[in-house]
Amino acid sequence: MTPGATDPLNTARTVAPVRRLVVKVGSAVLARAGRLDDRVLERFAGQIAGLHARGVLTTVVSSGAVASGFRLLGKSAPPKTIVAKQAAAALGQHRLMSAWAAALQGHGLSAAQILYTADDLEDRRRFVNARRTLEELLSRGAVPIVNENDSISFAEIRLGDNDRLSALTANLVGADLLLILSSVQGLSPRDQPGKVIATVADADEARAHVRPERSATGVGGMATKVESAAMCAAWGIPTVIAGGAVDDVITRVVAGERIGTLFVPSARRTPSRKRWLAGAARSRGTITIDEGAARALAGRNASLLASGVIGVRGEFERHDPVDIAGRDGTVIARGAPGYSAAEVRAIAGQRTDRIAAILGYAYADEVVHRNDLVLLARRGARP
C-alpha cells in the first residue's frame, strides 16, 4: 500500500477507458448540516453533464432521503429507530429526487429514480431485470439515481448501506470505475489521521486502518466504504474513495488525477455472474469440504467434486447460491451447485462415477462447476 511512481488507475485505463461511471454520494456530503444542500447537487450535476458530453455514462447512488425528511416528522436530529427512519425516508425520497432532477435538468439531463431492496438484487431474475432497466436508461441518456428503498426495507431484506449498494450497482452497469464520495479525503493511516493513503493493493492492510467512527447523518462510515471498495477491486473494478468537497472531484478523478485513495483492481475482471454470486446473492446453505478440495479450489481453479464434500447445512435447490466452507467453518467460496441439498448429502464423499448409481441419475460430474463458483477475496468474510 504505497503511493508509488505510477498511477495504477491510468495503467488500467490504457486497456479500458472510463465509459461507465458509478458515483456514490453520502448524506454527510449532500447534507453536511443535516439538511440537503442544493448547491452541492448542482456542482455534481455540472460535472456529470460535462462527462456525459464526452461519452461517460454516469449512475449516481445517492443517500439523503432520511436527511431530507426527518424534520417533517418534527424531529431535530436523524431518527434512530427503523420505523422512524422508514417514515423519514418516505417523506424525504421525493424531495431528494426532485433536487437531483432540478439540478440535472439545468444541464439538459433527465434523472431516473431507481429504488432497490436486498431481495431485488439477491434474486437472479430480478437482478437481471434491474440490469436491463439500467441499460435502457443509460442508452437513452438518462442519469439513474439509485437508492435503497428505505421506506419498506427491514432488517431481513436491507442491503445495509449505500456503500455496498454502490458496489453492487457498479456490477449491475458494468462500471469501469466506482467513485465513493465521503466527508473525509480518503483512507488515512490509523496513526496519522491527517494523511491520506494514495493506493491500496491489499484490502486486509486497508482494514487495519479503519476507525469505527461515522458521521451523524451517515450509516456506514469508513468500514463499509473499504469493504465495498475491496469487493469491487477484487472484481476488477477500480474504486476511489475521495472527499466530496474537493473542487471538480468527479471530473478530476475520471481524468486520472490522484485524489483520495485508489483501490487497485485485480488484473482479471470477474464475470458478472460470479460478481453477483459473491456480492449480491444470499446464501441458501453451506457445503463443507475437506482440505484437499479447499486446496484444489484455491490453487487450481478446480470444480468441486462430491468426493471432497464432508457436510451440508440448510436446504437448497439446484442452482441456489450456497457458501462453501472449510472444515473449520471458514467460508472460502460461493457457488451455485448442480444438485440440491438432499442430493449433495447422498453423494457426499463419493467418486464421480458413483453418482448415477446412488441417485439413479447424474446431472453433472461436479457438485459445483468452476464456472459457477467464485473464491471470496477475504476468507470468512460476508461477501
Number of C-alpha atoms within 10 A of each C-alpha: 15 9 15 9 6 8 17 18 26 17 12 19 17 9 8 12 16 19 17 19 23 26 26 28 25 27 27 26 25 28 19 18 13 22 18 24 15 15 12 16 20 18 17 23 22 18 16 25 22 14 19 18 9 10 13 18 23 24 28 26 25 24 29 26 27 29 29 26 26 25 18 12 14 8 12 10 12 20 19 8 8 15 15 17 21 22 19 25 26 20 21 23 24 15 17 24 19 14 19 24 20 18 23 23 14 13 15 10 18 19 22 18 17 16 14 18 20 22 18 19 25 20 16 18 11 13 20 16 14 18 18 14 15 22 15 11 17 18 11 10 15 20 26 23 22 25 23 23 20 25 22 16 19 16 9 9 13 16 24 19 19 27 29 24 25 28 32 22 26 25 25 21 22 18 22 22 28 30 28 29 28 25 22 20 20 26 29 21 17 14 8 10 11 12 13 18 20 21 22 24 18 14 20 14 12 22 17 11 19 18 15 9 10 14 17 14 23 23 17 18 21 25 20 18 26 28 22 24 31 29 26 30 30 25 24 22 29 24 30 31 26 25 21 26 16 15 11 13 21 25 17 14 19 23 15 15 14 18 20 27 25 29 29 26 24 17 12 11 14 18 14 14 17 20 23 24 27 25 24 26 25 20 20 16 18 22 28 25 26 17 14 11 20 22 13 14 19 14 9 9 14 18 19 23 21 24 18 21 26 18 18 19 15 12 13 22 17 16 14 22 27 27 25 29 23 22 16 10 13 14 22 22 25 27 29 27 25 21 21 17 23 14 17 24 17 14 23 21 17 17 13 16 10 15 22 14 10 13 13 8 10 16 12 15 18 19 27 24 17 17 14 17 26 25 19 22 18 17 13 14 11 11 23
